[in-house]
Every structure is written in C-alpha cells, then in structure tokens.
Amino acid sequence: YTVFAASCKFKAVTIVGSLLATYINDEVKYGIASSPFKRLSPALSFSVKPISGYGGLMFRASFKDSYRMPTFADLYYLRQGNTALRPERATQYNVGVTWREYFAFLGADSYVSITADAYYNNVRDKIVALPTMYIWRMMNFGRADIFGTDVSLSLRSRFARGISLQTDVAYSWMNAVDVTDKSAKNYRHQLPYTPEHTGSFSLTFENPIVDVTYMLTAVGERYMLPQNTQRNRMDGYLEHAFVLNKDLRFRNAVLHLQGKLMNVGNEQYEVIRYYPMPGFSWNLSASLTF
C-alpha cells in the first residue's frame, strides 16, 4: 500500500484529498491462488463550518473510489471459500450535515447533536455470502446501486457530579438493488439479507451506584435469495436489551463488572434463514485492569 495525501484549510473550509496505490499477490502451497490485484483509489472530501467555535453547524461532502478485498476465509476456507472471488469495488458519493449545540443550563458537558447523511454507491462485484443446503458460499454480484440516508440524534444531560442521562437514536434507510442484468428476474431487487430499514435506540443512566443502559434494535424485512418473492421474504424484528456496568477502584487497579440481559422480550427471529437466534439470555463478565 502506498498513499499520497494532502490537506488544506481556509478559515471555514477544509479540503482533504488522497490517492492510494494497492498491489496484492497471494502465493499458496497447495490449490489455486486468487488473482493478483492492482488499483489506484482516489478520494476527495471537504467540509464547511459557517460559524466558528466549539460545536455549531457543519456541512460536508465527499467522493471516494474504494474497494474491499475478500478475506482469507472468503477465499480459502474449506468448502465456503471461493478463490475466483473478485474484489468489491465501489464509487461513493456522500453529502451530510452535523449540528451540535452545548447547553450550560443543563450542566457541564450537556449537548444535543444531530447528523444527517445521504449517499449513493455504485458497487461492482459486490461480495455476498449465501447459504446453501449445508454450507455457505461466497459469490460476487455483478453490479449494485445503493441509495441511502442515515440520521442520528444524541442528547446528553449532566444533572450533578457523576449523574447523567444520554439518549441516542439512529435510523438508516438503504435501497441496495441488483442492476447487473435488465433481463434478469431479480433486476432492481433488494440484495439478499440487506434490510431496507434499520434503527436503534439507547438510553444510558450514569450514576455512582451502577450505570444502566437500555437498548432497542429494529431491523426491517429482508430476502434470503436474489429474487424478492414472498417465499424468500424474512420478517423484521425488534430486540430489547439491558446492560449494567460498574467500576470498582483499588489503588492502581480497576475491576470492571458487567451484566447483560439480552433479547428481554424473548423475540423469536432469524438473522439468517434456518439459523434461529437465541431467546432471552443473560451474561456476566468481569475484567481487571492495572
């Protein structure tokens, strides 16, 4: 990997550019090695902050030519691996805005932050894992168009020393469709195991006794195969969890205790078809740091 990068800042405007050169070659003792890979990947981004100061409003935009190499397991893992896999290449465009404001009347380190992004990715040779009857197989999709938006809200309030409340909400809409062949039955169908709607919510109460976090994860419907038929449809699901954290200090050591209550609603769902996820479960852990 060799990269050339430059950054320029003009008062409220920051511009960053880079050019990455990559050369990858595998050698194997047995079997067939994957093909060598060579690529130049440019990237350019800029941000504008109209009002100077801590926090405030910021606009940003970026362009990036990127790639994702197949992992070692993708290429060589027994039965699952596919040495004919090609790297996933993408041209990415993104525009976004961030607003953060601090509020002294809510206490020190109290703020509200909102981010919103819209993006378009043109992906070639997208790497997707699909389960067969007994094993998974890695394969490339010829070309995919991905449109999406990400919106997040974060609110933190500190009421007293050691007592604070933080809320985080996130929502993502992603339309990822196969556009390889116009004559194919799955043309412009959502890619397998790619939900169009996802969201999360968390609420954390920090206090001197024990920190408590409630988390909600929401995933919309997906399809198990390239054709978006009712037979291939998988229902969405909601999962609730609680996490308890406590740090105990002993001179130069810190004992961190954590308890998790996962899938509190005992939701019966599958992330992958025919592989059901656990119902309600709990976990206790401890770590000691010197």
N, C-alpha and C positions, 0 to 999 in steps of 0.2 A: 504494500500500500504506500503510495506517495501522494502527498496533498500539498497544494498551494492555496493559501487563504489570505484574504485581506479584509480589513475593516476600516470604515471611515465614519466619522461622526461630525455633523454640522449642527450645532445647537440642538434643535429638537428632533433632528433626523439622524438615524443610524442605518448604515448600509453595510451588509456583510456578504462576501462572495467567496466561493471556494471551487477548486477543481481537483477531483480525486481520481488518481490513476490506479487501477487494480489489475494484478496478474495472479491467477491461481492455477496451480497444476498439481493433480493428485498422482501418486505412484502407489501401486498395490503389489503385494507379493503373489496373491492368487486372485483369479477372477478378472473382471473388466473394470478399469478405472473410469471415472467420469471425465468428460471432455474438458480441456483447458478453457479458462475464462479470462478475457481481456476486456477492459471497459474504461472509458473516461466519463466521469459523472460530475456535471456542473451543478452548482446551487447558488441561488441569489435570494436575499431577503432584505427587507427594510422595515423600519418602524418609525412612527411619528408620534411624538408626545407634545401636543399643543401647549399644555400648561406645565411648566417646570415645577419641581417639588416632589416630596415624598408621596407616593400614591398618585391619584388622578387618572386621566383618560389617556389611552394609548391605542393607536391604530397600527396594524401590521399586515404585511403581505409577503408571500414567498413563492418561489419556484424551485423545484428540485427534480433532478433526474437521478433516480436511485435504483437499487437492486437489492435482492435478498437471495443469498446463496442457500442451496439446500443444506441441511445439517448433515452431520456424519450419519445419524440414524436414518434420515430421509434417503440417503444414497446407498448405504451398505448394510443396514440392519437386516438380519435374516428374515426372508420372506416378505417383509414390509418394504425394504429398500428398493430403490429404482435408480440404477446408475445412469439411465438415459434422461433423468430429470434435467431440465434447463433452469438456469437462474431466473427468478422472478424479477422482471424489470418494470419500472413504473415512472411515469411523468406526473408530477404532483403540483397542484396549484392550491393556494390557501390564502384566504383573507379573514381577518379577525379583528376583534376589538376587546380591550380589557378596561374595566373601570374599578378602581379601588379607592375607598374613602375611609379615613380614620376618624373616630368619634371619641373625643376626650370625655364627654359626659357619661359614656358607658364604661369608663375605666381604662387603664393603661392597656395597650395592645388590643384595643377593640376596633373592629373594622368590618366593612362589607365589601365583598369582591364579586364582580360579575364578569364572566368571559363568554364570548360567542365566536364561533368559527364556522366558516363554510368552505368546503373543499371539493375538488374534482381530481380523481386519479384515473389515469389511463394505464391499465396494467396489462402487460403481455406475459404469457407463460406463467400465470398465477399458480402457485403451488397449493394444492388442496389434498387433504387426506380423506379417503373414502373407505368405509368398512365394507368388506365382502362377507361371505358367509362365516369364515373363521378368522380371517386376518385383515389388517388394514393394508391399503395400497396407496402409495404416493403417486400423484399424477399432475400434469400441467393442463390448465385451461388455456386455450389459445389466446383469447383477449377478453378483458373485462373492463367495463366502465363503472366507476364508483363515484356517486354523488353523496354528500353527507353534510350534516351540521352537528356541532357539539355545543351545548350550552351548559354552563355551570354557575352555581351560586354558593358562596361561602360567607357565613356570618359568625363572627366571634365576639363574645362579650365577657369581659372580666369584671366580676362584681366585687371581689375582695381578694386579699392575698391567698393564693392557692385555690381559688374558686372561680371557675369559668365555664362557659357554655359555648359549644361550637356546633354549627349546623352546616352540612354540605349536601347539596343537591346537584345531580348531574343527569342530563338527558342526551341521548345520541340517536340520530336518525341516519341510516345508511342504506342507500339503494345500490347494491352491488350486483350487477347483472352480466350474464354471459353474452357477448356480442361477437363471438367467433364466426358463426355461420348463419346468415339470414334465413337459409332454408331449413335450418335445424328446428326440431320441435321445442327445444329449450332456449330458443333465441330470445334474449331480453328477460329471461327468468332469473330469479334471485339465486346466487351461488349457494351450493349446499352448506348447511349448518351456519349460515350467515343471517342472523336476525336483523330485521329492518329497524326495530325499535328496542332500545335498551335504556335502562335508567337505574339510578341508585340514590339512596338517601341515608344519611348517618347523623346521629345526634350524640355528642360526647359531653358528659358532665364530669369535669375535673374538680376534685375536692381532696382535702387532706386525708380522708379515710380510705376511699378506693375510687378509682376512675371507672366510670361506666359508659359504655358505648352501645347504642342500638343501631343496627344496620339492616337496610332493606335493599334487596337486589331484584330487579324486574327485567325479564327477558321475553321478547315477543316471539311469535310463531316463527318456525324455520322449516326448511325442507331437507330431507335426508338424501335426495338424489337431484341431479340437474333439472329434471322436469318438475315444475311446481304444480303437481296434481294433488287432489285431496288425499289420495292414498299415501303420498310421500310427506304430507304435512305433519309437523310436530307442534303440539300446543305450547304456548308460552307458560311461564311460571313465575311465582313470587317466592322469595326465600327470606326469612327473618332470622336474625342472629343477635346475640348479646355477648359483649366482651368485657371482662373485668380485669383491670390492671392495678398492681400495687408494687411500689418500690420500697424496699427496706434497706436503710443505710447502716453499715457497721464500719466505722473508721474509714478505711480506704476501699471498702468493698460495697457493692450494691447487689442485693438479691431482688431479682425481678420475678414476680409471681403473676401468672395469667390464667384465667379461666374462660372457656368459650362454651356457649350454648348455641349450637348450630341447627339450622332448619327447625326453629322453635314450633312452627305450625305443622310440622310433620308432613310437609308437601311431598307428594309422590310425583316425581318428574324424571325426565331423561334429558341429559345434555346431548348424548349420542343415542340413537335408536338401538334398543335391545340392551342398553347398559344402564339400568336404573341407578339413580343416585341414592345415598343413604337417607333415611328419615331423620327423626330427631336424634342428635348425638351431642356428646359433651367431651371436652378436652381440658386437661390441667397440665401446665408446664411451669418450670422454674429454671432460671439461669442466674449464674453468679459471675459478676464482673469485678475484677480487681483494678 
